[in-house]
Amino acid sequence: MEALAERLARIPGVVAVTLGGSRATGLAQPGSDWDFGLYYRGSIDAEDVRALGFDGTVVEPGEWGRLMNGGAWLTIDGTRVDLLYRDLDFVLHWTREAEAGRWERDHMEGSVAGVPTYMLAGELAVAKVLHGELPRPSFPEPLRRSAPRRWDASAEFSLYMAEKAEKRGDLTYRAGLVAKAAIAVAHARLAERGEWALNEKGIAARAGLPEPLPADIGALRAVLEDLGWRPGAHLPH
């Protein structure tokens, strides 16, 4: 993997390479992927990634959305390797915004409650830099104040809509809203503690939510409130 990092660093435009995901945090399981961040300036060409000659799928920059950007799913010597493009100027912009307590939320495939833009700062904070130099931000105090309030409001609205869905028998929609509410509260509590959440994998357990969640919405509200959820009547009239 060290030899691979050296090859990745030679891709035109790449200024830094990181090892991220569970391999960087020490939470890897047997068979876990190897996730490499390719931080570039200006542009990165998918053809230069394909030219490495590994089996797998390589996509164009931006194909996975503005936060995930793009990358590749590869198999190298029987090992699964993911490459993630990261436009460094874009990452630094949202890192500065996070430091001021400002953030947005995007839809991303594989997420339920949405992905906050401060995820990009979190990646910088936890990844292992293999090549180049990158900032290592700590969790900003302004973000600890702004993020929980907005996530709690999102959970409140989701549960309000889930109750309406339950009354009309729209149970699939209800289930999705309940999950969204719980994950939003998990985001809120982690932000309150100053802990980065890079994705939703295991986020409920990290925040202290029970698995499975209570089936009754009233019971779930009580669990969320015990966890520190603070609804504030962010509901339509």
CYANA upper distance limits for C-alpha pairs under 8 A (distance plus 0.5 A):
  1 MET  CA      5 ALA  CA      6.67
  2 GLU  CA      6 GLU  CA      7.00
  2 GLU  CA    130 LEU  CA      8.40
  3 ALA  CA      7 ARG  CA      7.05
  4 LEU  CA      8 LEU  CA      6.68
  5 ALA  CA      9 ALA  CA      6.63
  5 ALA  CA     17 VAL  CA      7.20
  5 ALA  CA    130 LEU  CA      7.30
  5 ALA  CA    131 HIS  CA      7.93
  6 GLU  CA     10 ARG  CA      7.21
  6 GLU  CA    131 HIS  CA      8.07
  7 ARG  CA     11 ILE  CA      7.63
  8 LEU  CA     14 VAL  CA      8.23
  8 LEU  CA     17 VAL  CA      7.66
  8 LEU  CA     38 LEU  CA      7.95
  9 ALA  CA     14 VAL  CA      6.39
  9 ALA  CA     15 VAL  CA      7.40
  9 ALA  CA     16 ALA  CA      7.09
  9 ALA  CA     17 VAL  CA      6.69
  9 ALA  CA     38 LEU  CA      8.31
  9 ALA  CA    131 HIS  CA      7.21
 10 ARG  CA     14 VAL  CA      7.48
 11 ILE  CA     44 ILE  CA      8.46
 11 ILE  CA     48 ASP  CA      6.88
 11 ILE  CA     49 VAL  CA      7.68
 12 PRO  CA     44 ILE  CA      7.24
 12 PRO  CA     45 ASP  CA      8.29
 12 PRO  CA     48 ASP  CA      7.95
 13 GLY  CA     40 TYR  CA      5.60
 13 GLY  CA     41 ARG  CA      6.13
 13 GLY  CA     42 GLY  CA      7.14
 13 GLY  CA     43 SER  CA      6.52
 13 GLY  CA     44 ILE  CA      6.11
 14 VAL  CA     38 LEU  CA      6.68
 14 VAL  CA     39 TYR  CA      6.08
 14 VAL  CA     40 TYR  CA      4.59
 14 VAL  CA     41 ARG  CA      7.15
 14 VAL  CA     44 ILE  CA      7.74
 15 VAL  CA     38 LEU  CA      8.31
 15 VAL  CA     39 TYR  CA      6.37
 15 VAL  CA     40 TYR  CA      5.81
 15 VAL  CA     41 ARG  CA      7.40
 15 VAL  CA    131 HIS  CA      8.22
 15 VAL  CA    132 GLY  CA      6.48
 15 VAL  CA    133 GLU  CA      8.48
 16 ALA  CA     38 LEU  CA      6.79
 16 ALA  CA     39 TYR  CA      5.58
 16 ALA  CA     40 TYR  CA      7.44
 16 ALA  CA    129 VAL  CA      7.88
 16 ALA  CA    130 LEU  CA      7.94
 16 ALA  CA    131 HIS  CA      5.55
 16 ALA  CA    132 GLY  CA      4.86
 16 ALA  CA    133 GLU  CA      6.81
 16 ALA  CA    134 LEU  CA      7.74
 17 VAL  CA     36 PHE  CA      7.18
 17 VAL  CA     37 GLY  CA      6.02
 17 VAL  CA     38 LEU  CA      5.50
 17 VAL  CA     39 TYR  CA      6.61
 17 VAL  CA    129 VAL  CA      6.65
 17 VAL  CA    130 LEU  CA      5.99
 17 VAL  CA    131 HIS  CA      5.49
 17 VAL  CA    132 GLY  CA      7.27
 18 THR  CA     36 PHE  CA      5.93
 18 THR  CA     37 GLY  CA      5.40
 18 THR  CA     38 LEU  CA      7.36
 18 THR  CA    127 ALA  CA      6.50
 18 THR  CA    128 LYS  CA      5.89
 18 THR  CA    129 VAL  CA      4.88
 18 THR  CA    130 LEU  CA      5.71
 18 THR  CA    131 HIS  CA      7.42
 19 LEU  CA     23 ARG  CA      7.49
 19 LEU  CA     24 ALA  CA      6.40
 19 LEU  CA     34 TRP  CA      7.92
 19 LEU  CA     35 ASP  CA      6.33
 19 LEU  CA     36 PHE  CA      5.24
 19 LEU  CA     37 GLY  CA      6.89
 19 LEU  CA    127 ALA  CA      6.14
 19 LEU  CA    128 LYS  CA      5.56
 19 LEU  CA    129 VAL  CA      6.94
 19 LEU  CA    130 LEU  CA      7.28
 20 GLY  CA     24 ALA  CA      5.43
 20 GLY  CA     25 THR  CA      8.04
 20 GLY  CA     34 TRP  CA      8.15
 20 GLY  CA     35 ASP  CA      5.77
 20 GLY  CA     36 PHE  CA      6.42
 20 GLY  CA     37 GLY  CA      7.27
 20 GLY  CA    123 GLU  CA      7.66
 20 GLY  CA    126 VAL  CA      7.72
 20 GLY  CA    127 ALA  CA      5.09
 20 GLY  CA    128 LYS  CA      6.94
 21 GLY  CA     25 THR  CA      7.13
 21 GLY  CA     34 TRP  CA      7.99
 21 GLY  CA     35 ASP  CA      6.36
 21 GLY  CA    127 ALA  CA      7.86
 22 SER  CA     26 GLY  CA      6.31
 22 SER  CA     27 LEU  CA      5.27
 22 SER  CA     28 ALA  CA      5.06
 22 SER  CA     29 GLN  CA      8.43
 22 SER  CA     32 SER  CA      8.00
 23 ARG  CA     27 LEU  CA      7.03
 23 ARG  CA     28 ALA  CA      5.75
 23 ARG  CA     32 SER  CA      8.32
 23 ARG  CA     34 TRP  CA      7.09
 23 ARG  CA     35 ASP  CA      8.06
 24 ALA  CA    126 VAL  CA      7.35
 24 ALA  CA    127 ALA  CA      6.05
 24 ALA  CA    128 LYS  CA      6.34
 25 THR  CA    126 VAL  CA      7.24
 25 THR  CA    127 ALA  CA      8.02
 28 ALA  CA     32 SER  CA      6.21
 32 SER  CA     80 ARG  CA      8.33
 33 ASP  CA     79 THR  CA      7.89
 33 ASP  CA     80 ARG  CA      5.65
 33 ASP  CA     81 VAL  CA      6.08
 33 ASP  CA     82 ASP  CA      7.37
 34 TRP  CA     80 ARG  CA      6.96
 34 TRP  CA     81 VAL  CA      5.24
 34 TRP  CA     82 ASP  CA      6.59
 35 ASP  CA     81 VAL  CA      6.49
 35 ASP  CA     82 ASP  CA      5.27
 35 ASP  CA     83 LEU  CA      6.48
 35 ASP  CA     84 LEU  CA      7.90
 36 PHE  CA     81 VAL  CA      8.11
 36 PHE  CA     82 ASP  CA      6.70
 36 PHE  CA     83 LEU  CA      5.44
 36 PHE  CA     84 LEU  CA      6.68
 37 GLY  CA     83 LEU  CA      6.45
 37 GLY  CA     84 LEU  CA      5.31
 37 GLY  CA     85 TYR  CA      6.60
 37 GLY  CA     86 ARG  CA      7.12
 38 LEU  CA     83 LEU  CA      7.38
 38 LEU  CA     84 LEU  CA      6.36
 38 LEU  CA     85 TYR  CA      5.42
 38 LEU  CA     86 ARG  CA      6.26
 39 TYR  CA     85 TYR  CA      6.73
 39 TYR  CA     86 ARG  CA      5.13
 39 TYR  CA     87 ASP  CA      6.32
 39 TYR  CA     88 LEU  CA      6.01
 40 TYR  CA     44 ILE  CA      7.10
 40 TYR  CA     85 TYR  CA      7.91
 40 TYR  CA     86 ARG  CA      6.75
 40 TYR  CA     87 ASP  CA      5.76
 40 TYR  CA     88 LEU  CA      6.15
 41 ARG  CA     87 ASP  CA      6.52
 41 ARG  CA     88 LEU  CA      6.34
 41 ARG  CA     89 ASP  CA      7.28
 42 GLY  CA     87 ASP  CA      8.06
 43 SER  CA     87 ASP  CA      8.10
 44 ILE  CA     48 ASP  CA      8.38
 44 ILE  CA     61 PRO  CA      7.61
 44 ILE  CA     85 TYR  CA      8.43
 45 ASP  CA     49 VAL  CA      7.53
 45 ASP  CA     60 GLU  CA      7.85
 45 ASP  CA     61 PRO  CA      8.07
 46 ALA  CA     50 ARG  CA      6.77
 46 ALA  CA     58 VAL  CA      7.11
 46 ALA  CA     59 VAL  CA      6.90
 46 ALA  CA     60 GLU  CA      5.91
 46 ALA  CA     61 PRO  CA      7.67
 46 ALA  CA     71 GLY  CA      8.46
 47 GLU  CA     51 ALA  CA      6.54
 48 ASP  CA     52 LEU  CA      7.50
 49 VAL  CA     58 VAL  CA      7.69
 50 ARG  CA     54 PHE  CA      7.67
 50 ARG  CA     58 VAL  CA      7.05
 54 PHE  CA     74 LEU  CA      6.93
 54 PHE  CA     75 THR  CA      7.20
 54 PHE  CA     76 ILE  CA      6.86
 55 ASP  CA     74 LEU  CA      6.15
 55 ASP  CA     75 THR  CA      6.08
 55 ASP  CA     76 ILE  CA      7.64
 56 GLY  CA     72 ALA  CA      7.70
 56 GLY  CA     73 TRP  CA      6.02
 56 GLY  CA     74 LEU  CA      4.75
 56 GLY  CA     75 THR  CA      6.57
 57 THR  CA     72 ALA  CA      5.97
 57 THR  CA     73 TRP  CA      5.74
 57 THR  CA     74 LEU  CA      6.85
 58 VAL  CA     71 GLY  CA      6.52
 58 VAL  CA     72 ALA  CA      4.71
 58 VAL  CA     73 TRP  CA      7.05
 58 VAL  CA     74 LEU  CA      8.43
 59 VAL  CA     63 GLU  CA      7.04
 59 VAL  CA     70 GLY  CA      6.49
 59 VAL  CA     71 GLY  CA      6.13
 59 VAL  CA     72 ALA  CA      6.57
 60 GLU  CA     70 GLY  CA      6.55
 60 GLU  CA     71 GLY  CA      7.54
 61 PRO  CA     69 ASN  CA      6.20
 61 PRO  CA     70 GLY  CA      5.30
 61 PRO  CA     71 GLY  CA      7.46
 61 PRO  CA     85 TYR  CA      7.42
 62 GLY  CA     66 ARG  CA      6.44
 62 GLY  CA     68 MET  CA      8.25
 62 GLY  CA     69 ASN  CA      4.80
 62 GLY  CA     70 GLY  CA      5.87
 63 GLU  CA     69 ASN  CA      6.65
 63 GLU  CA     70 GLY  CA      5.87
 64 TRP  CA     68 MET  CA      6.06
 64 TRP  CA     69 ASN  CA      5.45
 64 TRP  CA     70 GLY  CA      5.47
 64 TRP  CA    108 MET  CA      8.41
 65 GLY  CA     69 ASN  CA      5.55
 65 GLY  CA     70 GLY  CA      7.84
 65 GLY  CA    108 MET  CA      7.79
 67 LEU  CA    106 ASP  CA      8.24
 67 LEU  CA    117 THR  CA      7.49
 67 LEU  CA    120 LEU  CA      7.98
 68 MET  CA     84 LEU  CA      7.80
 68 MET  CA     85 TYR  CA      8.07
 68 MET  CA     86 ARG  CA      8.23
 68 MET  CA    108 MET  CA      8.29
 69 ASN  CA     84 LEU  CA      7.89
 69 ASN  CA     85 TYR  CA      6.50
 69 ASN  CA     86 ARG  CA      7.19
 70 GLY  CA     84 LEU  CA      6.46
 70 GLY  CA     85 TYR  CA      5.92
 71 GLY  CA     82 ASP  CA      7.82
 71 GLY  CA     83 LEU  CA      5.49
 71 GLY  CA     84 LEU  CA      4.91
 71 GLY  CA     85 TYR  CA      5.73
 72 ALA  CA     82 ASP  CA      6.15
 72 ALA  CA     83 LEU  CA      5.43
 72 ALA  CA     84 LEU  CA      7.25
 73 TRP  CA     80 ARG  CA      7.84
 73 TRP  CA     81 VAL  CA      6.64
 73 TRP  CA     82 ASP  CA      5.28
 73 TRP  CA     83 LEU  CA      7.10
 74 LEU  CA     80 ARG  CA      6.36
 74 LEU  CA     81 VAL  CA      5.57
 74 LEU  CA     82 ASP  CA      6.59
 74 LEU  CA     83 LEU  CA      8.38
 75 THR  CA     79 THR  CA      5.81
 75 THR  CA     80 ARG  CA      5.16
 75 THR  CA     81 VAL  CA      6.41
 76 ILE  CA     80 ARG  CA      6.95
 76 ILE  CA     81 VAL  CA      7.32
 86 ARG  CA     90 PHE  CA      8.37
 86 ARG  CA     91 VAL  CA      7.50
 87 ASP  CA     91 VAL  CA      6.69
 88 LEU  CA     92 LEU  CA      6.54
 89 ASP  CA     93 HIS  CA      6.68
 90 PHE  CA     94 TRP  CA      7.04
 91 VAL  CA     95 THR  CA      6.61
 91 VAL  CA    120 LEU  CA      6.33
 91 VAL  CA    121 ALA  CA      7.46
 92 LEU  CA     96 ARG  CA      6.67
 92 LEU  CA    121 ALA  CA      8.21
 93 HIS  CA     97 GLU  CA      6.84
 94 TRP  CA     98 ALA  CA      6.53
 94 TRP  CA    103 TRP  CA      7.88
 94 TRP  CA    117 THR  CA      6.81
 94 TRP  CA    118 TYR  CA      6.87
 94 TRP  CA    120 LEU  CA      7.56
 94 TRP  CA    121 ALA  CA      7.59
 95 THR  CA     99 GLU  CA      6.80
 95 THR  CA    118 TYR  CA      6.97
 95 THR  CA    120 LEU  CA      7.39
 95 THR  CA    121 ALA  CA      5.45
 95 THR  CA    137 PRO  CA      8.37
 96 ARG  CA    100 ALA  CA      7.08
 97 GLU  CA    101 GLY  CA      6.85
 97 GLU  CA    102 ARG  CA      5.49
 97 GLU  CA    103 TRP  CA      6.90
 98 ALA  CA    102 ARG  CA      5.70
 98 ALA  CA    103 TRP  CA      6.52
 98 ALA  CA    117 THR  CA      8.44
 98 ALA  CA    118 TYR  CA      6.19
 98 ALA  CA    121 ALA  CA      8.00
 98 ALA  CA    140 PRO  CA      7.39
 98 ALA  CA    142 PRO  CA      8.27
 98 ALA  CA    143 LEU  CA      6.59
 99 GLU  CA    139 PHE  CA      8.38
 99 GLU  CA    140 PRO  CA      5.65
 99 GLU  CA    141 GLU  CA      8.10
 99 GLU  CA    142 PRO  CA      7.06
 99 GLU  CA    143 LEU  CA      7.19
100 ALA  CA    140 PRO  CA      8.12
100 ALA  CA    142 PRO  CA      6.29
100 ALA  CA    143 LEU  CA      7.46
101 GLY  CA    140 PRO  CA      7.79
101 GLY  CA    141 GLU  CA      8.15
101 GLY  CA    142 PRO  CA      4.91
101 GLY  CA    143 LEU  CA      4.52
101 GLY  CA    144 ARG  CA      8.08
101 GLY  CA    145 ARG  CA      7.88
101 GLY  CA    146 SER  CA      6.29
101 GLY  CA    147 ALA  CA      8.02
102 ARG  CA    143 LEU  CA      7.56
102 ARG  CA    146 SER  CA      7.96
103 TRP  CA    116 PRO  CA      7.06
103 TRP  CA    117 THR  CA      6.10
103 TRP  CA    118 TYR  CA      6.82
104 GLU  CA    116 PRO  CA      6.16
104 GLU  CA    117 THR  CA      5.98
105 ARG  CA    114 GLY  CA      6.40
105 ARG  CA    115 VAL  CA      5.78
105 ARG  CA    116 PRO  CA      4.84
105 ARG  CA    117 THR  CA      6.55
106 ASP  CA    114 GLY  CA      5.93
106 ASP  CA    115 VAL  CA      5.69
106 ASP  CA    116 PRO  CA      6.91
106 ASP  CA    117 THR  CA      7.93
107 HIS  CA    111 SER  CA      7.69
107 HIS  CA    113 ALA  CA      8.38
107 HIS  CA    114 GLY  CA      5.33
107 HIS  CA    115 VAL  CA      6.75
108 MET  CA    114 GLY  CA      6.85
108 MET  CA    115 VAL  CA      7.05
111 SER  CA    115 VAL  CA      7.53
111 SER  CA    199 ASN  CA      7.91
111 SER  CA    200 GLU  CA      6.96
112 VAL  CA    176 GLY  CA      8.42
112 VAL  CA    179 ALA  CA      7.86
112 VAL  CA    180 LYS  CA      6.18
112 VAL  CA    183 ILE  CA      8.05
112 VAL  CA    200 GLU  CA      8.24
113 ALA  CA    180 LYS  CA      5.34
113 ALA  CA    181 ALA  CA      7.95
113 ALA  CA    183 ILE  CA      6.72
113 ALA  CA    184 ALA  CA      6.51
115 VAL  CA    119 MET  CA      7.63
115 VAL  CA    199 ASN  CA      7.71
117 THR  CA    121 ALA  CA      8.46
118 TYR  CA    122 GLY  CA      6.89
119 MET  CA    123 GLU  CA      6.77
119 MET  CA    196 TRP  CA      7.83
119 MET  CA    197 ALA  CA      7.23
119 MET  CA    198 LEU  CA      5.71
119 MET  CA    199 ASN  CA      8.27
120 LEU  CA    124 LEU  CA      7.15
120 LEU  CA    198 LEU  CA      8.39
121 ALA  CA    125 ALA  CA      6.82
121 ALA  CA    137 PRO  CA      7.12
122 GLY  CA    126 VAL  CA      6.84
122 GLY  CA    137 PRO  CA      8.05
122 GLY  CA    139 PHE  CA      8.40
122 GLY  CA    196 TRP  CA      5.91
122 GLY  CA    197 ALA  CA      7.59
122 GLY  CA    198 LEU  CA      6.82
123 GLU  CA    127 ALA  CA      6.25
123 GLU  CA    198 LEU  CA      7.20
124 LEU  CA    134 LEU  CA      7.66
124 LEU  CA    135 PRO  CA      7.16
124 LEU  CA    136 ARG  CA      6.11
124 LEU  CA    137 PRO  CA      7.27
125 ALA  CA    135 PRO  CA      8.22
125 ALA  CA    136 ARG  CA      5.22
125 ALA  CA    137 PRO  CA      5.78
125 ALA  CA    138 SER  CA      7.05
126 VAL  CA    136 ARG  CA      8.31
129 VAL  CA    133 GLU  CA      7.64
129 VAL  CA    134 LEU  CA      7.85
139 PHE  CA    143 LEU  CA      7.80
139 PHE  CA    144 ARG  CA      8.03
139 PHE  CA    194 GLY  CA      5.93
139 PHE  CA    195 GLU  CA      7.42
139 PHE  CA    196 TRP  CA      7.67
140 PRO  CA    144 ARG  CA      7.00
140 PRO  CA    194 GLY  CA      8.11
141 GLU  CA    145 ARG  CA      7.13
141 GLU  CA    194 GLY  CA      8.36
142 PRO  CA    146 SER  CA      6.78
143 LEU  CA    147 ALA  CA      6.08
143 LEU  CA    191 ALA  CA      7.84
144 ARG  CA    148 PRO  CA      7.33
144 ARG  CA    191 ALA  CA      5.87
144 ARG  CA    192 GLU  CA      5.54
144 ARG  CA    193 ARG  CA      7.82
144 ARG  CA    194 GLY  CA      6.60
145 ARG  CA    149 ARG  CA      7.71
145 ARG  CA    192 GLU  CA      7.61
146 SER  CA    150 ARG  CA      7.17
147 ALA  CA    151 TRP  CA      6.64
147 ALA  CA    188 ALA  CA      6.77
147 ALA  CA    191 ALA  CA      6.80
147 ALA  CA    192 GLU  CA      8.16
148 PRO  CA    152 ASP  CA      6.42
148 PRO  CA    185 VAL  CA      8.38
148 PRO  CA    187 HIS  CA      7.79
148 PRO  CA    188 ALA  CA      4.45
148 PRO  CA    189 ARG  CA      7.06
148 PRO  CA    191 ALA  CA      6.67
148 PRO  CA    192 GLU  CA      6.56
149 ARG  CA    153 ALA  CA      6.75
149 ARG  CA    188 ALA  CA      7.71
149 ARG  CA    230 ARG  CA      8.44
150 ARG  CA    154 SER  CA      6.77
150 ARG  CA    188 ALA  CA      8.36
151 TRP  CA    155 ALA  CA      6.83
151 TRP  CA    184 ALA  CA      5.68
151 TRP  CA    185 VAL  CA      6.68
151 TRP  CA    187 HIS  CA      7.15
151 TRP  CA    188 ALA  CA      5.81
152 ASP  CA    156 GLU  CA      6.74
152 ASP  CA    184 ALA  CA      7.09
152 ASP  CA    185 VAL  CA      6.21
152 ASP  CA    188 ALA  CA      6.81
152 ASP  CA    229 TRP  CA      6.75
152 ASP  CA    230 ARG  CA      6.81
152 ASP  CA    231 PRO  CA      6.67
153 ALA  CA    157 PHE  CA      6.85
153 ALA  CA    231 PRO  CA      6.81
153 ALA  CA    232 GLY  CA      7.35
153 ALA  CA    233 ALA  CA      8.45
153 ALA  CA    234 HIS  CA      6.37
154 SER  CA    158 SER  CA      6.69
154 SER  CA    181 ALA  CA      7.37
154 SER  CA    184 ALA  CA      7.10
155 ALA  CA    159 LEU  CA      6.71
155 ALA  CA    180 LYS  CA      7.47
155 ALA  CA    181 ALA  CA      4.45
155 ALA  CA    182 ALA  CA      7.32
155 ALA  CA    184 ALA  CA      6.07
155 ALA  CA    185 VAL  CA      6.74
156 GLU  CA    160 TYR  CA      6.74
156 GLU  CA    181 ALA  CA      7.50
156 GLU  CA    231 PRO  CA      6.34
156 GLU  CA    232 GLY  CA      8.29
156 GLU  CA    233 ALA  CA      7.99
156 GLU  CA    234 HIS  CA      7.35
156 GLU  CA    235 LEU  CA      8.11
157 PHE  CA    161 MET  CA      6.76
157 PHE  CA    234 HIS  CA      7.14
157 PHE  CA    235 LEU  CA      6.50
158 SER  CA    162 ALA  CA      6.56
158 SER  CA    177 LEU  CA      5.78
158 SER  CA    178 VAL  CA      7.28
158 SER  CA    180 LYS  CA      7.32
158 SER  CA    181 ALA  CA      6.00
159 LEU  CA    163 GLU  CA      6.67
159 LEU  CA    177 LEU  CA      7.05
159 LEU  CA    178 VAL  CA      6.66
159 LEU  CA    181 ALA  CA      6.80
159 LEU  CA    217 ILE  CA      8.00
160 TYR  CA    164 LYS  CA      7.13
160 TYR  CA    235 LEU  CA      8.05
161 MET  CA    165 ALA  CA      6.67
161 MET  CA    174 ARG  CA      8.14
161 MET  CA    177 LEU  CA      7.72
162 ALA  CA    166 GLU  CA      6.60
162 ALA  CA    173 TYR  CA      7.84
162 ALA  CA    174 ARG  CA      5.06
162 ALA  CA    175 ALA  CA      8.01
162 ALA  CA    177 LEU  CA      6.08
162 ALA  CA    178 VAL  CA      6.89
163 GLU  CA    167 LYS  CA      6.92
163 GLU  CA    174 ARG  CA      7.84
163 GLU  CA    217 ILE  CA      7.83
164 LYS  CA    168 ARG  CA      7.20
165 ALA  CA    169 GLY  CA      6.69
165 ALA  CA    170 ASP  CA      5.47
165 ALA  CA    171 LEU  CA      7.19
165 ALA  CA    173 TYR  CA      7.23
165 ALA  CA    174 ARG  CA      5.96
166 GLU  CA    170 ASP  CA      6.31
166 GLU  CA    171 LEU  CA      6.52
166 GLU  CA    174 ARG  CA      6.60
170 ASP  CA    174 ARG  CA      6.74
171 LEU  CA    175 ALA  CA      6.59
172 THR  CA    176 GLY  CA      6.97
173 TYR  CA    177 LEU  CA      6.83
174 ARG  CA    178 VAL  CA      6.69
175 ALA  CA    179 ALA  CA      6.80
176 GLY  CA    180 LYS  CA      6.66
177 LEU  CA    181 ALA  CA      6.61
178 VAL  CA    182 ALA  CA      6.80
178 VAL  CA    217 ILE  CA      8.33
179 ALA  CA    183 ILE  CA      6.70
180 LYS  CA    184 ALA  CA      6.55
181 ALA  CA    185 VAL  CA      6.79
182 ALA  CA    186 ALA  CA      6.77
182 ALA  CA    204 ALA  CA      7.78
182 ALA  CA    209 LEU  CA      8.41
182 ALA  CA    224 LEU  CA      8.04
183 ILE  CA    187 HIS  CA      6.71
183 ILE  CA    200 GLU  CA      7.87
183 ILE  CA    203 ILE  CA      7.52
183 ILE  CA    204 ALA  CA      6.69
184 ALA  CA    188 ALA  CA      6.77
185 VAL  CA    189 ARG  CA      6.74
185 VAL  CA    224 LEU  CA      7.68
185 VAL  CA    229 TRP  CA      6.93
186 ALA  CA    190 LEU  CA      6.73
186 ALA  CA    203 ILE  CA      6.76
186 ALA  CA    204 ALA  CA      6.10
186 ALA  CA    206 ARG  CA      8.20
186 ALA  CA    207 ALA  CA      5.60
186 ALA  CA    208 GLY  CA      8.42
186 ALA  CA    209 LEU  CA      8.04
187 HIS  CA    191 ALA  CA      6.59
187 HIS  CA    197 ALA  CA      7.54
187 HIS  CA    203 ILE  CA      7.92
187 HIS  CA    207 ALA  CA      8.26
188 ALA  CA    192 GLU  CA      6.59
188 ALA  CA    229 TRP  CA      8.49
189 ARG  CA    193 ARG  CA      6.85
189 ARG  CA    207 ALA  CA      6.73
189 ARG  CA    227 LEU  CA      8.37
189 ARG  CA    228 GLY  CA      7.75
189 ARG  CA    229 TRP  CA      8.37
190 LEU  CA    194 GLY  CA      6.70
190 LEU  CA    195 GLU  CA      5.59
190 LEU  CA    196 TRP  CA      7.47
190 LEU  CA    197 ALA  CA      7.68
190 LEU  CA    206 ARG  CA      8.36
190 LEU  CA    207 ALA  CA      6.74
191 ALA  CA    195 GLU  CA      6.07
191 ALA  CA    196 TRP  CA      7.34
191 ALA  CA    197 ALA  CA      8.45
197 ALA  CA    203 ILE  CA      7.83
199 ASN  CA    203 ILE  CA      8.05
200 GLU  CA    204 ALA  CA      8.32
202 GLY  CA    206 ARG  CA      6.81
203 ILE  CA    207 ALA  CA      6.73
204 ALA  CA    208 GLY  CA      6.85
204 ALA  CA    209 LEU  CA      5.67
204 ALA  CA    210 PRO  CA      8.05
205 ALA  CA    209 LEU  CA      5.93
205 ALA  CA    210 PRO  CA      7.42
205 ALA  CA    211 GLU  CA      8.09
208 GLY  CA    227 LEU  CA      7.81
209 LEU  CA    213 LEU  CA      7.99
209 LEU  CA    223 VAL  CA      8.29
209 LEU  CA    224 LEU  CA      8.30
209 LEU  CA    227 LEU  CA      8.16
213 LEU  CA    220 LEU  CA      7.39
214 PRO  CA    219 ALA  CA      6.59
214 PRO  CA    220 LEU  CA      5.85
215 ALA  CA    219 ALA  CA      8.05
215 ALA  CA    220 LEU  CA      7.79
216 ASP  CA    220 LEU  CA      6.73
217 ILE  CA    221 ARG  CA      6.65
218 GLY  CA    222 ALA  CA      7.01
219 ALA  CA    223 VAL  CA      6.89
220 LEU  CA    224 LEU  CA      6.66
221 ARG  CA    225 GLU  CA      6.59
222 ALA  CA    226 ASP  CA      6.66
223 VAL  CA    227 LEU  CA      6.84
224 LEU  CA    228 GLY  CA      7.01
224 LEU  CA    229 TRP  CA      5.85
225 GLU  CA    229 TRP  CA      5.03
225 GLU  CA    230 ARG  CA      7.08
